[in-house]
Amino acid sequence: MANIGQFTRDGETFTGVINTLALKAKATIQPNDKANDLAPDFRVYAGGAEIGAAWVKTSKGERAYLSVKLDDPSFAGAIYCRLIELSNGQHRLLWSR
């Protein structure tokens, strides 16, 4: 898995950076007011534009993480990644094909 982002958490909001070959941006992952059960738990923003969404999931090891979908006009298609918490309280955005 490739590390494409680093985030810190402040309350329910995550703030950090996303770095891919096509996108280098400061980003926030903010709670979403869900209109229904299928709506994402969070929205991802960069430079004032919404670039993705995230859903709370639980791993087989019973650890919570965010399943993140990012999309940008510079991408060939949407990419899927996971925001996981490290032991030091930092969060990493990990992508795998």
C-alpha positions as CSV (number, residue, x, y, z in Angstrom):
1,M,0.0,0.0,0.0
2,A,1.2,3.5,-0.9
3,N,1.0,6.3,1.6
4,I,-0.6,9.2,-0.2
5,G,-1.6,11.4,2.7
6,Q,-1.0,12.4,6.3
7,F,-3.6,13.7,8.7
8,T,-4.2,14.8,12.2
9,R,-7.5,14.7,14.0
10,D,-9.1,17.6,15.8
11,G,-12.5,16.5,17.3
12,E,-14.3,14.9,14.3
13,T,-12.4,16.7,11.6
14,F,-9.2,15.4,10.0
15,T,-6.7,18.0,8.5
16,G,-3.6,17.1,6.4
17,V,-2.2,16.7,2.9
18,I,-2.8,14.4,0.0
19,N,0.1,13.8,-2.4
20,T,-0.3,11.8,-5.6
21,L,1.4,12.3,-9.0
22,A,-1.5,14.4,-10.1
23,L,-2.7,16.0,-6.8
24,K,-0.8,17.9,-4.1
25,A,-3.2,19.6,-1.8
26,K,-4.0,20.5,1.8
27,A,-7.2,18.7,2.6
28,T,-9.8,18.3,5.3
29,I,-12.1,15.4,6.0
30,Q,-15.2,16.8,7.7
31,P,-18.3,15.1,9.2
32,N,-21.3,15.0,6.8
33,D,-24.9,15.6,7.9
34,K,-26.3,12.3,6.6
35,A,-29.6,12.5,4.8
36,N,-29.9,8.7,4.7
37,D,-28.1,5.5,5.8
38,L,-26.2,5.3,2.4
39,A,-24.8,8.8,2.6
40,P,-21.1,9.1,3.4
41,D,-20.1,9.8,7.0
42,F,-17.5,12.4,5.9
43,R,-16.8,14.6,2.9
44,V,-13.3,15.3,1.7
45,Y,-12.3,18.9,0.7
46,A,-9.2,20.4,-1.0
47,G,-8.9,24.1,-1.9
48,G,-12.6,24.7,-1.2
49,A,-13.7,21.9,-3.6
50,E,-15.2,18.6,-2.6
51,I,-13.0,15.8,-3.9
52,G,-14.3,12.8,-2.1
53,A,-16.3,11.0,0.5
54,A,-15.6,8.6,3.4
55,W,-17.4,5.9,5.3
56,V,-16.6,4.6,8.8
57,K,-15.7,0.9,8.6
58,T,-14.3,-1.7,11.0
59,S,-11.4,-4.0,10.1
60,K,-11.2,-7.7,10.8
61,G,-9.0,-6.8,13.8
62,E,-11.8,-4.7,15.2
63,R,-10.0,-1.4,14.4
64,A,-12.0,1.6,13.1
65,Y,-10.9,3.2,9.8
66,L,-12.3,5.4,7.1
67,S,-12.9,4.0,3.6
68,V,-12.2,6.9,1.3
69,K,-13.2,7.5,-2.3
70,L,-11.3,10.4,-4.0
71,D,-12.0,11.8,-7.4
72,D,-10.5,14.6,-9.3
73,P,-10.6,15.7,-13.0
74,S,-6.9,14.8,-13.2
75,F,-7.5,11.2,-12.3
76,A,-8.4,8.6,-14.9
77,G,-11.1,7.4,-12.4
78,A,-12.0,7.5,-8.8
79,I,-9.4,6.0,-6.4
80,Y,-10.2,4.1,-3.2
81,C,-8.1,4.3,-0.1
82,R,-8.2,3.9,3.7
83,L,-7.5,6.4,6.5
84,I,-5.9,4.5,9.3
85,E,-4.7,5.7,12.7
86,L,-1.1,5.0,13.7
87,S,0.0,4.3,17.3
88,N,1.2,7.9,17.7
89,G,-2.2,9.4,17.0
90,Q,-1.3,10.4,13.4
91,H,-3.4,9.1,10.5
92,R,-2.2,7.9,7.1
93,L,-4.1,7.7,3.9
94,L,-3.2,4.4,2.2
95,W,-3.9,3.5,-1.4
96,S,-3.6,0.2,-3.1
97,R,-4.7,-0.9,-6.6
